[in-house]
Amino acid sequence: MKKRVFILCSLLFVLVLSACGASDDKESDQQAADDKVWENIKETGKITVGTSGTLYPASYYPEGSDEISGYDVEVVKEIAKRLDLEVEFKTSDFNNMLASVQNGRVDMAANDIGITDERKEKFAYSEPYKYSYTTMIVRKDDLSGIESLSDLKGKKAGGEATTGYSKIAERLGAEVVAYGNTTNDVYLRDVDNGRTDLIINDYYLQSLALQAFPDFNITIHPDFKFDGSANAVIMSNDAAELKAQVDKVLGEMKEDGTLTELSKKFFDGADVSKEPEEDIPSIDELVKQQEDEAK
């Protein structure tokens, strides 16, 4: 009996050691993967970044220039500079941008990308460097016939198919008219001429777009602001060391005023690196409020 107990205990001990070994191996493999991303960047001396090049003022080509710029772009350039790295931008639409992060074609992406719970399951985010909220561009003369959120049913909303903004439009019953990696003027002109009825997007981007095209019959809907947002660099979940390095530099840039300086340059004097002081309702709260008012 004692011999059987000894054998059983020995087997259990071996199993425990095996499990610990497997766990240690898994952790070691994960660390190796984490290190590989950063080691490759350090070895080449270059970081590759996905962006659109068409989203003013986050990522765009200034008129007459072949050098990409914008708030997100300049933030990334400063991060690379402080890490003693060259930076290479690869432009694409939003869907391909995220796919490129996942398959390793780029090291990270920066394009006014909001932090969402859904994306957190697939990607790692840096610390936020921009805060904003969501608004809606409509036609100025009749607000595109939208007096309440229920009026979005059957309306046409311009946007990229996979963005959070398009998902909001679909949830509210609008039909999303999908665009590829196109410039702001195409979206805005289509609202102006009636091809679409609205654009749901970031407040600061929408405000500057209106200033850029004053002749269009468009405005920000006065009754709807919702979903406070935080935007950040997005990376692979395997890029733990890259995230640590980027977060460290962003902290320095926030502390020394670099983010504020860049923000004011691209956002007409506004400091988007700080959270809005006003309380912005979520889309859920706004929908419930309108439903209660309709009863």
CORNORTA-V972835 format. One record per run of one state. SS is the DSSP state (H for helix, E for strand, L for the rest). FROM is the first residue (numbers start at 1). LEN is the number of residues. If there is no record, write none. Layout:
[[SS;FROM;LEN] [SS;FROM;LEN]]
This chain:
[[L;1;1] [H;2;43] [L;45;1] [E;46;6] [L;52;2] [E;54;2] [L;56;3] [E;59;3] [L;62;6] [E;68;2] [L;70;1] [H;71;12] [L;83;3] [E;86;6] [L;92;2] [H;94;10] [L;104;4] [E;108;2] [L;110;4] [E;114;1] [L;115;2] [H;117;4] [L;121;2] [E;123;3] [L;126;4] [E;130;10] [L;140;3] [H;143;3] [L;146;3] [H;149;4] [L;153;3] [E;156;4] [L;160;4] [H;164;8] [L;172;3] [E;175;4] [L;179;5] [H;184;9] [L;193;5] [E;198;5] [H;203;10] [L;213;5] [E;218;3] [L;221;5] [E;226;6] [L;232;2] [E;234;3] [L;237;3] [H;240;16] [L;256;2] [H;258;9] [L;267;16] [H;283;12] [L;295;1]]
